[in-house]
Each structure stands twice: as C-alpha cells, then as structure tokens.
C-alpha cells in the first residue's frame, strides 16, 4: 500500500528522515538575549535539507504581533508547520477577544501544544518566545521539542550555541543595553563562523521592545 502524503514515513525511511532533520536542526544557530526593556534574537538564515543548502535568506523569526516574536529552529517541515499553527491560533485569539496574548501566555500555549504532540505526532522543532509586555517588561522563553519550557536571560539552540552560551553568560548583566546586546550578537556570529565547520554565511538579528519589533541585521 502506498504511504499517505499526509503521514510521516515509518520504519527505516522514517528513522532516516528524522535523523536528517535532527542533524539539520543542530546545524542551525539560534540565540536570544534579554536586556533592560528588550529582547534581541538571532538566527542563521540558511535553510538546509539533509546535507543540501536550499537558500541563504530564510527568515526564521516570526512576528506574532507588534510586541512578540517566535524564533524557530529544527527540521524544516516541523518548524514551519508548528510555528504557523501557533501564529494562527494567537491571531485567532486576538480577533475573538480583542486583545493579544502576553508573552508568557504564548509560551505556555506553545508548550501545551508541543507536549500534546509529543504523545501523538512529535515535532522536531525548538522555539524561543521573545516579547515585551506593558507593565511587565521584556521576557524570553526557551521551549524544546520535548515540551520543556524555561524563562531565560540567555538562550540558544544548535551546535553554534555551544560555543557562544558560556561567553554570553559571562557578558550578560541585568542592565544590559541594546548596543551591548548587539555587540554580543556580532561577537557570537564571529565565534561561530571561526570555529564551526558548518557555520551559516548569513544571519538575521531582530529586537522587540516597548516600541515594537525591528530588524537590525538581515545578511
């Protein structure tokens, strides 16, 4: 019987596909920094399939509303499908209720959906949820493919983050400014490009604060 197009391949083919997806996701670079009144996030802009590079201008940072960003990584199909599902549902909530979910609510909703899928059809995707809420300030949440959710000051995914996390932990402080955070992101990119054999050539950096979201680097 021919496999359904709406189901993932099973058996050896499915195992190979999942393994390739995990490797592709690990080759991505994702970092986030919470500063004083803002969150800055960075992702590699390369889209890969197995060992093939598909494009160098993939935007993996999705705006959910004016003050919330969803940063995605992982196997391409799962990453896009899950992030679009979360984005669509948060916008539906805003239309029905006349107000947006705050950053913590978005993170917990995404965590619930990830945990539910883990018992049925797991997603090979990891997320950062970054946002700024009036009266609460900026917050950054890390959500992995197992449904683990943590509020963080510095967070990241991928092989590149292994080189950068310790450096960012050492440089981070509670009064971190946007210019200092951008300098940290630039140093992180240079570190990854100099030490990681599969480093991406292009990166995207965005920031979210009380004034909304904006792009600082897209190359």
N, C-alpha and C positions, 0 to 999 in steps of 0.2 A: 504494500500500500504506500502510495506517495505521501511524504510528510506534508502536513498543513503549512501554508505560508504564514499562518498566524501563530505558530508554535515554534519554540526553540528546538534546534536539532538535539536528539538524545544520543546516548551511547558514546562511542569513541569520538564521533564527529562533534557531538555536543561538548565533550570534555576538552577537545582541541580548541573549539571556538571560545569556550570560557577561559581557557588558559591564555590564548592570544589576547583576549580582552583584558585580562588582569595585567599582562605584560605591557600592553599599550597604555593602560591607565597609569601604571607605575612610571612610565617614561614621561608622563606629563609633569609639569611644575605648577603647583598652586600654593600661594602663601597669602596670609591675611594678617594685618596688624591693627589693633585697636589703640587709638591715640586719645588725646584730650578733645572730646567732642566730635570725633570722626572715626571711620574705619577705612583703611586702604587695603585693596586686594590686588593680587597679580596672578596671571595665568600665562602659561605658554600658549601661543596662538597656532600651534601646529596640530593638524588633525591627521591621525595615523590609523591604518588598518593593518594589523599584524606587523610586518616589517616594512610596509609601504607608506610613504608620506603622501597624503592626499592634497593637502593645502597648507598654507602658512598664514592665513588670515582668519582663522576660526575664532569667533568671539564666544568665550565660554562663561562670560559674566552677564547674567540675565537680570534686567531691572524688573522687579515685581510691581513696584510703584515708585513714587518720587523719592522715597527715603529707604528703600530696601533693595538689596542686591542678593542674587542667588548665584554662587560660584560653583561650577560643576567640574567634575573630572571622572574618569572611568571609561569603560567600554562605550564606544560611540553611540550605539543604538540605545542602550540603557540610560546613558547620561542624558541624551536628548529627550527620550520618552518621559523619564521621570521628572525632569526639570520642567517640561512643558505641562505635564499633569499638575504639578504644584503651582505653577504660574497661573494656569487656567482656573484652578479652584480658588486661589486667593483673590483673583479678579472677580470671580463669581460672588464670593462673599462680600466684596466691596459694593458690587451692584445691588445685591439683595438687602444689605444692611446700611448702606450709605456711609460707610467708614471702612478704612483699611485695617487689616490685622497688624498688630505691632510685631516687632522683630522676634520676640520670644514666642509669640503665638504661631508665627510662620514656622519657626524652627521646630516647635513641638508638633505641629500638624505634619510637617515633613517626616519627623521621627516616627510618628504613629503609622503613616503610610509605608515607610520603609520597613518597620517591624512587622506589619501585616503581610507585606510582600515576602518577607524572609521565610514565612511559613508556607507560602504557596508558590510564588514565582520570583525568586530573589533578583534584585537589581545589582549589577556590578557597577555601582556608582557611589561616589563620595561627594559631599557638599560642604560649602561654607555658607552660612547665612549671615549677612552683614547689614546693619541698618542703624538708623538714628530715630529715636522716639522723643517726642516733646515731653519734657519733664523727667525723662529717664536717661537721656543721653545716648551715646553710641554703645553698641554691643556686637559681639562676634561669637557665633556658634559653630562648632565643628560637628558634623554628622557623617558617620561612616556607613559602609554598606551593610553592617550588622545591626544598624539602628542605635548605635551608641551616640549620645548627644552630650556635649560639654560646652560650657561657656568659657571662652579663652581670651587671652590678651594677644597671643601669637599662635597661629595655627597653620598647618600646611599638609599637603599630600604629594606623593611621588618621590622618586629617587632624589630629585634635586633638593627637596625639603630636608633630607637627611644631612646635607652639608650646611644648610642655612639655619635650621632651627636653633642650634646652640648659639650661633652668632647673634641672632635676633633676640634670644633670651637675655644675652649679656648686654645688648644695647638698649633694650626696652626699659622705659620708666613711665610712671603714671602721668607725667606732664609732657609726654611726647607730642611734638608739634608736627604739622603736616609736612613741612620741609624736611624735618629729621626722618620722618617715616618714608618719604620719597627717596631720600639718600640711602636708607636701609634697603629699600626695594632694589635700587640700582646696584648696590653692593652685592645683594643676593643674586641678581641676574649675572653679574660678572663672575661670581664664585661658581655658579652652576655651569656657565659656559667654559670656564677654565678647567673644571675638574670632572665634569660628567661627559662621557663619551657620546651619549645620545642626547645632548642638550639641544633644545629647540633654538632656531635662529631669531624668532620673533616672539614678542611678549606684549600683553595688554595690562595696563595698570589703571584702575578706577578708584575713586574715592566717594564716600557717601557721608554727608554731614547735615546740619540743620538747613542748609541751602539747597539740598538735593544731591543728585549724583552727577558726576562728570568724569570724563576720560582724561588721564594725564599722559598716557603713552599708548600708542597703538602701532607698534612696528617691531 
